[in-house]
Amino acid sequence: MDHQEYNAIVNFIWGIADDCLRDVYVRGKYRDVILPMTVIRRLDTMLEATKPAVLQMKERLDAVKIDNQWPALCNAAGQAFCNASPYLLKDLTSRAKAQTLQADFEAYLDGFSPNVQVILDKFKFRDQIKTMVDAGILGAVIEKFTASDINLGPEPVYKGAEKTILVHPALDNHGMGTIFEELIRRFNEENNEEAGEHWTPRDVVELMADLIFVPIADKIKDASYSVYDGACGTGGMLTVAQDRLTKLAKARGKEVAIHLYGQEINPETYAICKADMLLKGDGIEAEHIKYGSTLSDDQLATRPFDFMLSNPPYGKSWKTDAEKMGGKKDILDTRFNTYLEDGKNLAMIPRTSDGQLLFLLNNVAKMKTDTEIGSRIAEVHNGSSIFTGDAGQGESNARRYLLENDLVEAIIALPENMFYNTGIGTFIWILSNKKEERRKGKVQLIDATAMKSPLRKNMGKKNCEFTPEIRAEILRIFQTMEESEVSKIFRNEEFGYWAITVERPLRLCVHPENEIPEDAFKKASDLAAVRAAIASVPADTPLDDWDAFAKATKLKKTQLKKVRPYLTTTDTASKPVAGEADPDLRDTENIPFTYEGGMEAFFEKEVLPYAPDAWIDEEKTQIGYEISFTKYFYKPVELREMKDIIADLERLEGEADGMLEEIMEGLRE
């Protein structure tokens, strides 16, 4: 079947919406009927030839009162699914009464095996039946999908009893999957504000697939490989990855079996993904698509994978997941916690307003360690993942874990407006736990923000794309590890820093004339007593010892707490308090790991010359990691010459004088 025939089928199905649904559904809701009906019709055609065998098997099973009949019925159907109702979809076109049609159609749907029921339930398709019956369009929709104008079946359609004239070619599983994907794409474009949440542009996905597959293409063997997406949406990344890996293997004379796995929390997109697997004939793969939250309900926790691609939600709250996991502060999930060499826990829990880094850590936890290629990961994030979070906070700790374990191969900055529902800058992270020798201990940063081709028509906020030529160039830059204006190589430690707390001593200036405000105490008698106590402090009391001073005044702790703010000063002539820091003089410094001599040298050169009494509170020292594309790829704007600016000003002044003269001349007339 060629592209023209594919497009004819897609256009026909697309037209059903306009023909039957226009006056009943708003345009954005057409998919609620069209997508599940497309799935139902395809499954129906695949079961048509074996329908008699299935009904005969059911009759025998009923006679001997077998409860779990589905394995035997699916076996009789020759598929991973079946329908045990007495009907085919075309049988329902003869129903004249709406009530009869509704009852029989519901019985037909109820006849599908459990793996199809899950899809129908997540589509919430049964909710649409009453709407269609009330509007009198259910029969028309069924007739359209069973019409002879198209063939969604796996067998060719011929004209005449001798079957010599081909009317419609057979539609194989791959072709059906292609048609279903095209319908999804069109619906996503119709609903631009939603598309980016569940569907990553194909050009971005193809680049991600190339980045994780092409570098190890020569290591592909006659073997089985697994591909995983923990935020799989409609399954587009899995589909592209499967296709790309298959082609690379075939080009090298290798036979590979590719197993797809995914998890999705949105019911409709989960249904679409699972249905797409069934439509392609991947009954087993459909069972690998799990429903639920990857963060709080990881249903593939024990499985490692060879390749992982994902576009997790960013800038989206995961507070509900955090609560399910016991609260953010008490999350002990080993995917998001690790331990340092000294046994201290390194919590990598980001703020609950954005959980994208958790998806990356989830993938890292599923990496294989016992194979030649290990595992490779490609994941899309916004800028938050590379710079949000101070030293010691969850985001910084996550970056620390990834970099100190040498897992990051590259980060690629994409152009703005590459996605459907956001115009902000995005980045592709490329990770591997089996880096080639030249990449060990290093990270490549690629600035591809200017590498784009404009679209003739915007798709939501997406106004540009990666052409095949642009993708090839980015891949070339990545593979050659060349350094240029758009590609830079850094050692892992160049992103690390110490965050130190610099303290200076508290200073006391204690004199009877120190003014304590009248409102410091409710009772005037208390104020007078405090002033008298301070005035009575012996002259030989050491002013650099707060404890000694407090003891000499014989004041209560509550009184001391109230007066202390009025007895302290940063005056350099006053006495320092031994070992006690002044919070008003506290400062912090971020010292790069690459600073020559380390933080001790920094402190001696950059701090002590200006504050000789300062010290580092070592208990507060934190390690942080941050990646700043702005710093590494900053291009200063070239300023214009002053003479050029003056010349422009003189020209504008002359034009203004001329206009004023014309106006005055007109007034004189």
Solvent accessible surface area in square Angstrom, and as a share of the most:
residue,aa,sasa,rsa
1,M,74,0.33
2,D,79,0.41
3,H,142,0.64
4,Q,146,0.65
5,E,61,0.27
6,Y,36,0.14
7,N,72,0.37
8,A,57,0.44
9,I,11,0.06
10,V,2,0.01
11,N,75,0.39
12,F,50,0.21
13,I,0,0.00
14,W,42,0.15
15,G,22,0.21
16,I,1,0.01
17,A,2,0.02
18,D,39,0.20
19,D,98,0.51
20,C,15,0.09
21,L,0,0.00
22,R,148,0.54
23,D,142,0.73
24,V,50,0.29
25,Y,24,0.09
26,V,108,0.62
27,R,112,0.41
28,G,30,0.29
29,K,108,0.46
30,Y,11,0.04
31,R,17,0.06
32,D,28,0.14
33,V,0,0.00
34,I,0,0.00
35,L,0,0.00
36,P,0,0.00
37,M,0,0.00
38,T,0,0.00
39,V,0,0.00
40,I,0,0.00
41,R,31,0.11
42,R,0,0.00
43,L,0,0.00
44,D,4,0.02
45,T,14,0.08
46,M,15,0.07
47,L,6,0.03
48,E,63,0.28
49,A,91,0.71
50,T,40,0.23
51,K,14,0.06
52,P,79,0.50
53,A,46,0.36
54,V,3,0.01
55,L,61,0.30
56,Q,104,0.46
57,M,43,0.19
58,K,60,0.25
59,E,125,0.56
60,R,136,0.50
61,L,22,0.11
62,D,67,0.35
63,A,80,0.62
64,V,100,0.58
65,K,176,0.74
66,I,75,0.38
67,D,142,0.73
68,N,103,0.53
69,Q,21,0.09
70,W,75,0.26
71,P,85,0.54
72,A,34,0.26
73,L,2,0.01
74,C,19,0.11
75,N,122,0.63
76,A,23,0.18
77,A,2,0.01
78,G,58,0.56
79,Q,59,0.26
80,A,48,0.37
81,F,3,0.01
82,C,0,0.00
83,N,6,0.03
84,A,11,0.09
85,S,7,0.05
86,P,90,0.57
87,Y,45,0.17
88,L,22,0.11
89,L,0,0.00
90,K,95,0.40
91,D,55,0.29
92,L,2,0.01
93,T,51,0.29
94,S,89,0.57
95,R,60,0.22
96,A,105,0.82
97,K,142,0.60
98,A,48,0.37
99,Q,138,0.62
100,T,58,0.33
101,L,14,0.07
102,Q,49,0.22
103,A,59,0.46
104,D,22,0.11
105,F,0,0.00
106,E,61,0.27
107,A,43,0.33
108,Y,2,0.01
109,L,0,0.00
110,D,87,0.45
111,G,8,0.08
112,F,1,0.00
113,S,1,0.01
114,P,68,0.43
115,N,25,0.13
116,V,0,0.00
117,Q,36,0.16
118,V,53,0.31
119,I,0,0.00
120,L,1,0.01
121,D,79,0.41
122,K,48,0.20
123,F,13,0.05
124,K,120,0.51
125,F,0,0.00
126,R,78,0.29
127,D,95,0.49
128,Q,27,0.12
129,I,2,0.01
130,K,129,0.55
131,T,54,0.31
132,M,0,0.00
133,V,24,0.14
134,D,101,0.52
135,A,46,0.36
136,G,62,0.59
137,I,20,0.10
138,L,3,0.01
139,G,22,0.21
140,A,43,0.33
141,V,0,0.00
142,I,1,0.00
143,E,91,0.41
144,K,65,0.28
145,F,1,0.01
146,T,25,0.14
147,A,29,0.22
148,S,96,0.62
149,D,88,0.45
150,I,17,0.09
151,N,15,0.08
152,L,3,0.01
153,G,5,0.05
154,P,51,0.32
155,E,117,0.53
156,P,47,0.30
157,V,60,0.35
158,Y,90,0.34
159,K,129,0.55
160,G,57,0.55
161,A,108,0.84
162,E,148,0.66
163,K,135,0.57
164,T,103,0.60
165,I,101,0.51
166,L,94,0.47
167,V,68,0.39
168,H,39,0.17
169,P,29,0.18
170,A,39,0.30
171,L,1,0.00
172,D,88,0.45
173,N,50,0.26
174,H,122,0.54
175,G,0,0.00
176,M,0,0.00
177,G,0,0.00
178,T,49,0.29
179,I,0,0.00
180,F,0,0.00
181,E,35,0.16
182,E,40,0.18
183,L,0,0.00
184,I,5,0.03
185,R,78,0.28
186,R,54,0.20
187,F,4,0.02
188,N,6,0.03
189,E,47,0.21
190,E,76,0.34
191,N,11,0.06
192,N,44,0.23
193,E,121,0.54
194,E,84,0.38
195,A,1,0.00
196,G,9,0.09
197,E,109,0.49
198,H,51,0.23
199,W,20,0.07
200,T,16,0.09
201,P,1,0.00
202,R,88,0.32
203,D,14,0.07
204,V,0,0.00
205,V,3,0.02
206,E,52,0.23
207,L,0,0.00
208,M,0,0.00
209,A,0,0.00
210,D,16,0.08
211,L,0,0.00
212,I,0,0.00
213,F,0,0.00
214,V,28,0.16
215,P,41,0.26
216,I,15,0.07
217,A,2,0.01
218,D,125,0.65
219,K,90,0.38
220,I,6,0.03
221,K,112,0.47
222,D,94,0.49
223,A,43,0.33
224,S,67,0.43
225,Y,18,0.07
226,S,13,0.09
227,V,0,0.00
228,Y,0,0.00
229,D,2,0.01
230,G,4,0.04
231,A,21,0.16
232,C,6,0.04
233,G,4,0.04
234,T,8,0.04
235,G,1,0.01
236,G,17,0.17
237,M,9,0.04
238,L,1,0.00
239,T,19,0.11
240,V,11,0.06
241,A,0,0.00
242,Q,41,0.18
243,D,58,0.30
244,R,71,0.26
245,L,0,0.00
246,T,59,0.34
247,K,116,0.49
248,L,14,0.07
249,A,1,0.00
250,K,160,0.68
251,A,83,0.65
252,R,98,0.36
253,G,65,0.63
254,K,70,0.30
255,E,142,0.64
256,V,31,0.18
257,A,46,0.35
258,I,19,0.10
259,H,65,0.29
260,L,2,0.01
261,Y,16,0.06
262,G,0,0.00
263,Q,0,0.00
264,E,14,0.06
265,I,103,0.52
266,N,46,0.24
267,P,43,0.27
268,E,46,0.21
269,T,1,0.00
270,Y,9,0.04
271,A,0,0.00
272,I,0,0.00
273,C,0,0.00
274,K,10,0.04
275,A,0,0.00
276,D,4,0.02
277,M,3,0.01
278,L,1,0.01
279,L,0,0.00
280,K,30,0.13
281,G,39,0.38
282,D,35,0.18
283,G,10,0.09
284,I,126,0.64
285,E,16,0.07
286,A,0,0.00
287,E,84,0.38
288,H,28,0.12
289,I,2,0.01
290,K,60,0.25
291,Y,78,0.30
292,G,12,0.12
293,S,11,0.07
294,T,5,0.03
295,L,5,0.02
296,S,34,0.22
297,D,72,0.37
298,D,25,0.13
299,Q,76,0.34
300,L,9,0.05
301,A,69,0.54
302,T,131,0.76
303,R,109,0.40
304,P,65,0.41
305,F,1,0.01
306,D,6,0.03
307,F,0,0.00
308,M,0,0.00
309,L,1,0.00
310,S,1,0.01
311,N,23,0.12
312,P,1,0.01
313,P,56,0.35
314,Y,43,0.16
315,G,56,0.54
316,K,119,0.51
317,S,72,0.46
318,W,8,0.03
319,K,119,0.50
320,T,88,0.51
321,D,18,0.10
322,A,3,0.02
323,E,111,0.50
324,K,146,0.62
325,M,36,0.16
326,G,51,0.49
327,G,24,0.23
328,K,78,0.33
329,K,196,0.83
330,D,96,0.50
331,I,7,0.04
332,L,149,0.74
333,D,43,0.22
334,T,120,0.70
335,R,29,0.11
336,F,0,0.00
337,N,16,0.08
338,T,30,0.17
339,Y,151,0.58
340,L,49,0.24
341,E,189,0.85
342,D,98,0.51
343,G,49,0.47
344,K,137,0.58
345,N,78,0.40
346,L,12,0.06
347,A,39,0.30
348,M,2,0.01
349,I,16,0.08
350,P,3,0.02
351,R,100,0.37
352,T,39,0.23
353,S,64,0.41
354,D,16,0.08
355,G,3,0.03
356,Q,3,0.01
357,L,3,0.02
358,L,0,0.00
359,F,21,0.09
360,L,0,0.00
361,L,2,0.01
362,N,0,0.00
363,N,2,0.01
364,V,15,0.09
365,A,59,0.46
366,K,6,0.03
367,M,21,0.10
368,K,44,0.19
369,T,104,0.60
370,D,125,0.65
371,T,48,0.28
372,E,98,0.44
373,I,15,0.08
374,G,0,0.00
375,S,0,0.00
376,R,7,0.03
377,I,0,0.00
378,A,0,0.00
379,E,0,0.00
380,V,0,0.00
381,H,0,0.00
382,N,16,0.08
383,G,12,0.11
384,S,25,0.16
385,S,1,0.00
386,I,4,0.02
387,F,106,0.44
388,T,30,0.17
389,G,12,0.12
390,D,97,0.50
391,A,15,0.12
392,G,28,0.27
393,Q,81,0.36
394,G,11,0.11
395,E,9,0.04
396,S,1,0.00
397,N,10,0.05
398,A,0,0.00
399,R,1,0.00
400,R,30,0.11
401,Y,53,0.20
402,L,0,0.00
403,L,3,0.02
404,E,89,0.40
405,N,76,0.39
406,D,38,0.20
407,L,14,0.07
408,V,0,0.00
409,E,6,0.03
410,A,0,0.00
411,I,0,0.00
412,I,0,0.00
413,A,4,0.03
414,L,2,0.01
415,P,0,0.00
416,E,104,0.47
417,N,43,0.22
418,M,1,0.01
419,F,4,0.02
420,Y,7,0.02
421,N,50,0.26
422,T,20,0.12
423,G,22,0.21
424,I,88,0.45
425,G,27,0.26
426,T,1,0.00
427,F,22,0.09
428,I,0,0.00
429,W,2,0.01
430,I,0,0.00
431,L,0,0.00
432,S,0,0.00
433,N,36,0.18
434,K,83,0.35
435,K,16,0.07
436,E,73,0.33
437,E,132,0.59
438,R,104,0.38
439,R,7,0.02
440,K,103,0.44
441,G,29,0.28
442,K,78,0.33
443,V,1,0.00
444,Q,1,0.01
445,L,0,0.00
446,I,0,0.00
447,D,22,0.11
448,A,0,0.00
449,T,59,0.34
450,A,86,0.67
451,M,36,0.16
452,K,100,0.42
453,S,28,0.18
454,P,112,0.70
455,L,36,0.18
456,R,253,0.92
457,K,165,0.70
458,N,87,0.44
459,M,43,0.19
460,G,28,0.27
461,K,115,0.49
462,K,7,0.03
463,N,54,0.28
464,C,4,0.02
465,E,56,0.25
466,F,2,0.01
467,T,31,0.18
468,P,86,0.54
469,E,125,0.56
470,I,29,0.15
471,R,37,0.13
472,A,60,0.46
473,E,63,0.28
474,I,0,0.00
475,L,22,0.11
476,R,101,0.37
477,I,4,0.02
478,F,2,0.01
479,Q,62,0.27
480,T,69,0.40
481,M,26,0.11
482,E,56,0.25
483,E,116,0.52
484,S,46,0.30
485,E,130,0.58
486,V,43,0.25
487,S,0,0.00
488,K,58,0.25
489,I,33,0.17
490,F,25,0.11
491,R,118,0.43
492,N,16,0.08
493,E,70,0.31
494,E,58,0.26
495,F,5,0.02
496,G,3,0.03
497,Y,28,0.11
498,W,52,0.18
499,A,20,0.15
500,I,1,0.00
501,T,12,0.07
502,V,9,0.05
503,E,4,0.02
504,R,62,0.23
505,P,11,0.07
506,L,10,0.05
507,R,32,0.12
508,L,1,0.00
509,C,39,0.23
510,V,13,0.07
511,H,77,0.34
512,P,84,0.53
513,E,123,0.55
514,N,35,0.18
515,E,138,0.62
516,I,2,0.01
517,P,54,0.34
518,E,128,0.57
519,D,125,0.65
520,A,18,0.14
521,F,16,0.07
522,K,205,0.87
523,K,132,0.56
524,A,84,0.65
525,S,75,0.49
526,D,50,0.26
527,L,7,0.04
528,A,60,0.46
529,A,53,0.41
530,V,0,0.00
531,R,83,0.30
532,A,62,0.48
533,A,15,0.11
534,I,8,0.04
535,A,54,0.42
536,S,78,0.51
537,V,24,0.14
538,P,73,0.46
539,A,114,0.89
540,D,124,0.64
541,T,18,0.10
542,P,68,0.43
543,L,49,0.25
544,D,56,0.29
545,D,56,0.29
546,W,26,0.09
547,D,112,0.58
548,A,32,0.24
549,F,1,0.00
550,A,17,0.13
551,K,166,0.70
552,A,30,0.23
553,T,7,0.04
554,K,181,0.77
555,L,25,0.13
556,K,146,0.62
557,K,178,0.75
558,T,94,0.55
559,Q,35,0.16
560,L,21,0.10
561,K,165,0.70
562,K,103,0.44
563,V,0,0.00
564,R,52,0.19
565,P,85,0.53
566,Y,85,0.32
567,L,1,0.01
568,T,42,0.24
569,T,41,0.24
570,T,71,0.42
571,D,72,0.37
572,T,111,0.64
573,A,90,0.70
574,S,14,0.09
575,K,106,0.45
576,P,54,0.34
577,V,4,0.02
578,A,84,0.65
579,G,76,0.73
580,E,61,0.27
581,A,23,0.18
582,D,7,0.04
583,P,85,0.53
584,D,124,0.64
585,L,44,0.22
586,R,101,0.37
587,D,75,0.39
588,T,89,0.52
589,E,54,0.24
590,N,96,0.49
591,I,0,0.00
592,P,62,0.39
593,F,45,0.19
594,T,68,0.39
595,Y,55,0.21
596,E,148,0.67
597,G,57,0.55
598,G,13,0.13
599,M,43,0.19
600,E,111,0.50
601,A,18,0.14
602,F,23,0.09
603,F,21,0.09
604,E,108,0.49
605,K,122,0.52
606,E,81,0.36
607,V,16,0.09
608,L,57,0.28
609,P,83,0.52
610,Y,173,0.66
611,A,10,0.08
612,P,110,0.69
613,D,48,0.25
614,A,10,0.07
615,W,85,0.30
616,I,36,0.18
617,D,35,0.18
618,E,140,0.63
619,E,171,0.77
620,K,87,0.37
621,T,36,0.21
622,Q,87,0.39
623,I,43,0.22
624,G,0,0.00
625,Y,8,0.03
626,E,76,0.34
627,I,1,0.00
628,S,27,0.17
629,F,20,0.09
630,T,106,0.62
631,K,137,0.58
632,Y,37,0.14
633,F,21,0.09
634,Y,145,0.55
635,K,125,0.53
636,P,101,0.63
637,V,127,0.73
638,E,161,0.72
639,L,157,0.78
640,R,138,0.50
641,E,108,0.48
642,M,130,0.58
643,K,147,0.62
644,D,61,0.31
645,I,61,0.31
646,I,82,0.41
647,A,55,0.43
648,D,43,0.22
649,L,107,0.53
650,E,110,0.49
651,R,128,0.47
652,L,93,0.46
653,E,109,0.49
654,G,42,0.41
655,E,87,0.39
656,A,55,0.43
657,D,87,0.45
658,G,34,0.33
659,M,125,0.56
660,L,105,0.52
661,E,97,0.44
662,E,129,0.58
663,I,102,0.52
664,M,80,0.36
665,E,81,0.37
666,G,45,0.44
667,L,135,0.67
668,R,152,0.55
669,E,173,0.77
